[in-house]
Amino acid sequence: MGLLLSYKKYSAPFVTEKIDVIALIVAVVGWFILLNNMLIPLISPMISITLGLFMVAMVFGMRPGYGRYETVIGVIISGAVYLLTSTF
């Protein structure tokens, strides 16, 4: 699904190093839900992990070259939140 959406959005191969805001939001939210699902008590962990994996896979599955900066930023932000909430 991510590949299909990225081919519709980007007609050229990866040539720019511009961060896609929508992919960044999807990656940050997906990684946050995936790594910090215990902070969301309203949703079952199985559902939140599945939703997080789906969002992360959309960014991973983008056209080659796209989505890598967004994924790294998402992992860093959600990892920092995980470390801050698990140590206290």
C-alpha positions in Angstrom: 0.0 0.0 0.0 2.9 2.4 0.8 4.5 1.6 -2.5 1.3 2.4 -4.4 0.8 5.6 -2.6 4.4 6.7 -3.1 4.4 5.9 -6.8 1.3 8.1 -7.2 2.9 10.9 -5.2 6.5 10.8 -6.5 7.0 10.3 -10.2 10.8 10.4 -10.2 13.2 8.2 -8.4 14.7 9.4 -5.1 16.7 12.5 -5.9 15.8 15.0 -3.3 16.5 14.9 0.4 13.2 16.6 1.4 11.2 15.2 4.3 7.6 14.3 3.5 5.5 15.7 6.3 2.6 13.2 5.9 5.0 10.2 5.9 6.8 11.8 8.9 3.5 12.0 10.8 2.6 8.4 9.9 6.0 7.1 10.9 6.1 9.0 14.3 2.5 7.9 15.2 3.1 4.4 14.0 6.4 3.9 15.9 4.9 5.6 19.0 1.9 3.2 19.0 4.2 0.3 18.3 6.7 1.0 21.1 4.5 2.7 23.6 1.3 0.8 23.4 1.2 0.5 27.1 0.6 4.2 27.3 -2.8 3.8 25.5 -5.0 2.0 27.9 -8.2 2.5 25.9 -7.1 0.2 23.1 -6.2 -3.4 23.4 -2.5 -4.0 23.0 -3.1 -6.5 20.1 -5.0 -3.8 18.2 -2.6 -1.0 18.9 0.4 -3.1 17.9 -1.3 -4.1 14.7 -2.2 -0.5 13.9 1.3 0.6 14.6 2.8 -2.1 12.4 0.5 -1.1 9.6 1.5 2.5 9.8 5.2 1.7 10.0 4.9 -0.7 7.1 3.3 2.0 5.0 6.4 4.2 5.4 8.8 1.2 5.0 7.0 0.2 1.8 7.4 3.4 0.0 9.3 3.8 -3.2 13.1 3.0 -2.7 14.8 5.9 -1.1 11.7 7.6 0.3 10.6 7.2 3.9 14.0 6.5 5.4 14.5 9.8 7.1 10.9 9.7 8.3 11.4 6.2 9.7 14.6 7.2 11.6 13.0 10.3 13.1 10.0 8.2 14.1 12.2 5.6 15.8 14.2 8.3 17.7 11.1 10.1 18.9 9.2 7.0 20.0 12.4 5.5 21.5 13.0 8.6 23.6 9.4 8.6 24.8 9.8 4.9 25.7 13.0 5.5 27.6 11.5 8.5 29.5 8.4 6.6 30.5 10.0 3.3 31.4 12.7 4.7 33.6 10.4 6.7 35.9 
